[in-house]
Amino acid sequence: MIAARIVTPEALDGLAEDDPAAMRSRCDLQRLHRVMGTRSTIVRALREINASRQESSRPLRILELGAGDGSLMLGVARALGPTWSNVELTLLDRQNLVDAPTFARYAELGWTAITEIVDVLDWAARGNGAPTDNATTSWDLIVTNLFLHHFEGTELAVVLSAAAASSKYFFACEPRRAWLALAGSRLIGVIGVNAVTRGDAVLSVRAGFRDKELTKLWPIRGRDWKLGEYPSGLFSHCFRAQRIKLECGPE
Ligand SMILES: C[S@@+](CC[C@H](N)C(=O)[O-])C[C@H]1O[C@@H](n2cnc3c(N)ncnc32)[C@H](O)[C@@H]1O
């Protein structure tokens, strides 16, 4: 077991959107997701929460934090199928990475996708604590993949706190901080990824999570949540939080 988290800036985050090495590394990520079965992990979790069962006919509002080029969530949308067709998806990332064909593919599935280009800490500062408008409080679901491990300490707590204040359901899939995952990250060169991806993979595992680390950071704040944290496959570590509907008893 790798004792403490070590959060180090990743090379991809320091590269411009159109840097060829960054573009290649984002393609590598898509390949890594296939190897790691990321899409199935997310689809399974979202199906379990049954977020598609809505009380009203209004669209399901989903926010993805650190969405990258939007391709992972597009695969999830396809796999979820037609019962999830009335969805408003916001892809939040500090880089502008979603291209026109990706938006068009979301539209074909009945998903309205928009981007929000903002640093998540600015987003959190807007909505954290005492939200001032509905836009920050009304997500049915916040989902994130390979993102929370970028943050440590106070920043991570701020992001989780904002997510808890503004969503009914939260799901995160992150690198698992374990020796097997670390060994795997050192071997990913065999699938032909570039130097940026090879370096970042190792850093990601060292900054990853295990046990109930995210559960301990989730702010309960008097609201009731059903929490779950578990390993998935060989390399992933998942956390989910579902707000429990409070039943009103007799007065
Ligand atoms: C490892 S990539 C993961 C992308 C996507 N979720 C996936 O799994 O394919 C991390 C993403 O987080 C974004 N990111 C990193 N720090 C951020 C921040 N402080 N605010 C918003 N986005 C950030 C990066 O631009 C990048 O697109």
Ligand as a Chemical Component Dictionary entry (heavy atoms), coordinates in Angstrom:
data_LIG
# 
_chem_comp.id                   LIG 
_chem_comp.type                 NON-POLYMER 
_chem_comp.pdbx_formal_charge   0 
_chem_comp.three_letter_code    LIG 
# 
loop_
_chem_comp_atom.comp_id 
_chem_comp_atom.atom_id 
_chem_comp_atom.alt_atom_id 
_chem_comp_atom.type_symbol 
_chem_comp_atom.charge 
_chem_comp_atom.model_Cartn_x 
_chem_comp_atom.model_Cartn_y 
_chem_comp_atom.model_Cartn_z 
_chem_comp_atom.pdbx_ordinal 
LIG C1  C1  C 0  -6.903  13.807 -16.570 1  
LIG S1  S1  S 1  -7.967  14.899 -17.428 2  
LIG C2  C2  C 0  -9.495  13.979 -17.343 3  
LIG C3  C3  C 0  -10.455 14.354 -18.433 4  
LIG C4  C4  C 0  -11.749 13.511 -18.443 5  
LIG N1  N1  N 0  -12.463 13.619 -17.201 6  
LIG C5  C5  C 0  -11.417 12.064 -18.713 7  
LIG O1  O1  O 0  -11.459 11.253 -17.787 8  
LIG O2  O2  O -1 -11.112 11.751 -19.867 9  
LIG C6  C6  C 0  -8.232  16.171 -16.213 10 
LIG C7  C7  C 0  -9.021  17.361 -16.752 11 
LIG O3  O3  O 0  -9.208  18.265 -15.660 12 
LIG C8  C8  C 0  -9.014  19.586 -16.118 13 
LIG N2  N2  N 0  -8.623  20.402 -14.956 14 
LIG C9  C9  C 0  -7.500  20.264 -14.203 15 
LIG N3  N3  N 0  -7.502  21.167 -13.209 16 
LIG C10 C10 C 0  -8.654  21.877 -13.327 17 
LIG C11 C11 C 0  -9.242  22.948 -12.579 18 
LIG N4  N4  N 0  -8.621  23.477 -11.521 19 
LIG N5  N5  N 0  -10.446 23.412 -12.970 20 
LIG C12 C12 C 0  -11.089 22.875 -14.054 21 
LIG N6  N6  N 0  -10.575 21.887 -14.792 22 
LIG C13 C13 C 0  -9.372  21.391 -14.441 23 
LIG C14 C14 C 0  -7.962  19.492 -17.185 24 
LIG O4  O4  O 0  -8.031  20.588 -18.087 25 
LIG C15 C15 C 0  -8.309  18.155 -17.845 26 
LIG O5  O5  O 0  -9.186  18.323 -18.936 27 
# 
loop_
_chem_comp_bond.comp_id 
_chem_comp_bond.atom_id_1 
_chem_comp_bond.atom_id_2 
_chem_comp_bond.value_order 
_chem_comp_bond.pdbx_ordinal 
LIG C1  S1  SING 1  
LIG S1  C2  SING 2  
LIG S1  C6  SING 3  
LIG C2  C3  SING 4  
LIG C3  C4  SING 5  
LIG C4  N1  SING 6  
LIG C4  C5  SING 7  
LIG C5  O1  DOUB 8  
LIG C5  O2  SING 9  
LIG C6  C7  SING 10 
LIG C7  O3  SING 11 
LIG C7  C15 SING 12 
LIG O3  C8  SING 13 
LIG C8  N2  SING 14 
LIG C8  C14 SING 15 
LIG N2  C9  SING 16 
LIG N2  C13 SING 17 
LIG C9  N3  DOUB 18 
LIG N3  C10 SING 19 
LIG C10 C11 SING 20 
LIG C10 C13 DOUB 21 
LIG C11 N4  SING 22 
LIG C11 N5  DOUB 23 
LIG N5  C12 SING 24 
LIG C12 N6  DOUB 25 
LIG N6  C13 SING 26 
LIG C14 O4  SING 27 
LIG C14 C15 SING 28 
LIG C15 O5  SING 29 
# 
